Amino acid sequence: MGRAHAHAYKEAEDSDLRWVVDLDTEKAAKVASEVGCEYTADLDSILDDVDAVSVCLPHHLHAPISQKLLEAGKHVLVEKPMANTEQECLAMIDAAKQRELTLMVAFPLRYRPAYQALKKAVSSGEYGKVISANGFVHGRLQPAPGTWFSRKEQLGGGVLFSHGCHDLDVMIWLLGQPQRSYYVGTHVGTEWMEGEGTAQCIFEFDEGALGNLSVSWGLPYKDQRSRIQVHTTEAMLAVTGSNLVIRDKDGERNLYEPPAGSQRTPGTGVIDEINHFIDCIQTGKEPLTNGHEALKSLRVVWELYKEAEARAAQSA
């Protein structure tokens, strides 16, 4: 994600990318050469030369590094999940507020054109009431025992916390806070992880809409044709790749597709997010995914984990 952010800053009209920072200087040098900037392993040494920083680090480092940057007067875009505890998240929000700085959490799906079109379609009511929203994140990570990804305390939980928060954030954005939720997780196929490697969740939203989330890092084969589907009383809307597809009484068509001739770059997936961050710094407006918005999905995940632990204790 750090490489993606760097390329997006290079592409953004209103940014002047100065530094890539990584303890692995070989990796930093490679990315810096791609985007035409300097590199270093010493964050402190470059703080006087920058106004804003993207924090793309292992999850347990999000809070301490973001806090350090905010206290130094820098605007911060921190990768999701915001931090591993609610206390850390609230401290980051308070630090930004005290200094009138922009703190934004990187939930890039909300900013991508297909998702913006989905939000507009759902909010318009043109396609009826929402019956259900189904989210899918299916894949397989190469086993990495002993890494921060494998450790529950450093990752912040399991796959639901790390990657399911993306799609839960989108569901909350579309449908509001869930009124009831249920979660189960398993280590089957991801025994190298301390947290769950596969999770299934059900949510009940206002007015009876349901949400289903299936997320896994343990599936060797997959057939994930859409990232999210929204079924309404009049249609089915699905984000497939970079397109928003609709199926209704008039057949199947695209409600959004990238303009003809569009070229993908390493920064394409986050460029709209980066542009929003820069605009918020320039105008002083609140980011769409500010700290309080980011906490909405994380609080749901933390509560689901808490309830699952209570069930396990009762059955022990």
N, C-alpha and C positions, 0 to 999 in steps of 0.2 A: 504493500500500500504506500510505503514511503516513496518508491519509484514512481508510482502513479501520480501522487501529489506533486512531486517535483516536475514531472512533465506537464501537468495541468497548470502549474504556476508559470512555466515557460510559455505556454500557449495563451494564458490570460493577458488581455490587453493592458490591464491596470496594475500589473505586478512587476516587480524587478527582483527576480530570484537571485539571491546572493550566495547562499551556502547550502550544502548538504552535510549533515552531521551524522556520523556513525562511528561506533567504537571499532568496527571493522573497516579500517581505512582503505583496504583494497576494494571493498564494496562501495564505499563512499566515493572513491576516485572514479570508479566505473560510471556511476550514475551522474556524477558531476560533469564528466566528459560528455555524456549524452545530452545534458541540458545546458552546458556552457556556463558553469559557475564554479566557485571555489568549493573546497571540501576541508573538513577537519574532524578530529575526534574529540575536540574540546569545546563543548557547548558554551561554557562561560566566556571563552575568548572572543566570541562573535556577537554577544548580546548587544553591544553598543552599535552594531552595524545593521540591525534589523528592527522592524516594527511588529512583525507577526511571525508565528511559528506553527507549523503542522507537527503534531506529536503522533508519530506512528511507531509505537513501541509495544513490547509485551504488556499485557493488561495491568499487571501489578505495578508497572512504572508510570502509568498514565497520571495518577494523582500526584505523586511527588514531583515529577518533572513539570506538569502543568502548573502546579502550585508555585514552583520556583520561577517559572516564566511570568506568571501573572504578577507575582510580587516584584519582579523586575520591570513591570510596566509593559509587557508584551501582550498583544492579542493572540488568542490561542484557538486553533482548530484541532481538537483531539479526536483520534480515531475511536470508534465504538468498540466495546462498551465504555462508557465515560470513565468509570472507575469500578473497583471491585466491591466497594461498600457504599451504603447511602451516606454515611458520615463523610467520606472522602468527597463524594459528589457535592454535597451541600457546602463543604469548605471551599471547593473550587468556585461554585456559584457565588459565594459570599466574597471571595477574593476579587473576582471580576467586577462585581457590583460596587465594591468599595472604591475601586480604582477607575470605574467607568470604562472598562475594557470589554471588547467582544470576546465572549466564550461561546464556541459553537462545537457541537458534537457531529462527527462525520457519519451520518446516516445517508449515504449517497442515493439510495433508491428514491427517496422523496423528491430529489432534484432532477432525476432523469425525465426526459420529455414523455416517455410512454406512461410513467407513473403520474406525472402531472395531468396527462389526458385522462387517466383512469380516475383520478380524484375529481376532475371536472365532470366526468360522465356520471359518477356515483352521486355527487352532490346535487346535480341538476334534477335528479328524479325522473329524467326523460325515459329511463329504462325500467321504471318501477321500483319497488322496495327490494332491499337486499335480503336474500334468503340465507346465503352462506358465503364465506370467503375461505378459500383453501390456499395455504402456502406450502411450498415445497423447496427444501434445500437438501438435495441428495448427492452424495459423493463419497469418495474414500480417500482418506489421508494415508500416506505412507506411515507405518508405525514409527513413532519417535519417542520411545521410553526414555525417561530422565530429562527430557526437555521441558521448558516452561509450559508448552502446550499440553503436556501430560499431567501436570501438577494442578490439582483442583484449586489450591490456594492462589497460585499465580495466574491461572486462566480465569479464575473467578467462579468456577463451576464446571459445567460441561458444555456440550455443543449447543444446548438451548440458550445459555447465557452468551456464549461467544458469537454464534451466528444466527440462532433463532430470533435474537432481539431485533435483527433487521426486519424480518417479516411481521413480527408482532408490532413493531413500531408502525409499519405501514397499515396494519389492520386497525390500530388505535387511531391513526390519522384519518382513516376512512370512516370508521364506525363508532369511535368514542371508546371510553374505558370499559373493559369487560366487567359485567356484573357478577359472573361466576366463571371459574376456570378449573381445569383438571389436567394433571400431567402425570405421565409415566415415562421412565427412562430405563435404558439397559446398557450393559457393558459388552454384550455379545458382539463379537467382531471388532471391538475396540478395547480389548482387555488391557492394553498398554496405557489407557487413560484412567486417572483416578475418578474423574467425573463421568457422567453419562456420555456415550458416543452416539447414541440414537435416542430421540425423544419424540413423543406424540402428545399433542395438547388439544384440548377442546375448550372453546370460549363461548360464552353467551353474552351478547351485547344488548343494548337498548332495543326495544321494539321487536325482540325475538330473533334478530339475526344471529347466526352461529358462525364461529370461526374454527377451522381445523388447521393445525400446523404439524407438518412432518419434516423432521430435520435429522440428518445423519452424516457422520464421517466414516461409516463402516460398511457402505454398500459397494461391493466390487463392480456391480453392473447396475445401470439405471435407465429409466425411460422418462426423464423429467422434461416434458414438452413445454411446460409453463412454469414461471416462478410463482405467480399468484393467479388465481381464478376468482372472480366474483360473480356469483349466480344471483340474478334478480328475477322478479316475477315476469319480466319481459325479455331477458337476454342473458347471455353469458359473456363476460368480459375477461380477457386473459392477457397478461404480459408475457409475450413469447419472444425471447431475445430482446431486440430493441423496438419491437412492434407492440401496439395494443390492438388485439384482435377482438372482434365482436361476432357473435352468432345470435341471430334472432330470426323473426319471421321472414326477413328479406335475404336470409342466407348468411354466408361468412364473408367478412371484409376487414380491412384495417381501418381503425379509427385514427391511428397514428402510425407512421413509418418514417424512418430517417429520410431526409431529403436526398434525392438522386445525386450520386457522386460523392456522398459523404465518405470521408476517409477515417478509419479508426486509428488512433494513436495510443501509446501507453497511458495517456491521461484522459482518454475519452470518457471512461466510466465515472470520473469525478470532476470533470471540468465545470459542469453546471454548479456543483457544490462549491468548488473553489471560487467561482465568480460570485456566488451569493455571499460567501465569507468576505471577500474583498469589498463588495457593495455595502455590507453591514458595517465594516470598519469605516468606510468613507462617509456613510450617511448617519451612522449612529443608531440605525434601526435594529430591532431584535432579530436574531437568526430564526428561521423556521424551526430548526432543531437546536434550540438553546438548551441550557442545562436542565431547566424544569421540564421541557418536552422530553428530553432524553430519559429523565427519571421515570416517566410514566411506564414505559415498557420494562425497565429494570425492576421496578417495584413489583410488577406482576410476576416476573421470573423469581425474584427473591421469595415472594409469598408462596409460589408453587413449590419451590425447594423446601420451604419450611413445612408445608403441609405434607409433602412426601416423606420428610424425615419423621414427622409425627406418626404417620401411618406405619412406617417401618418399625418405629419404637413400640407401637401397640401390638404388632404382630410378632415381635421378637420373644 
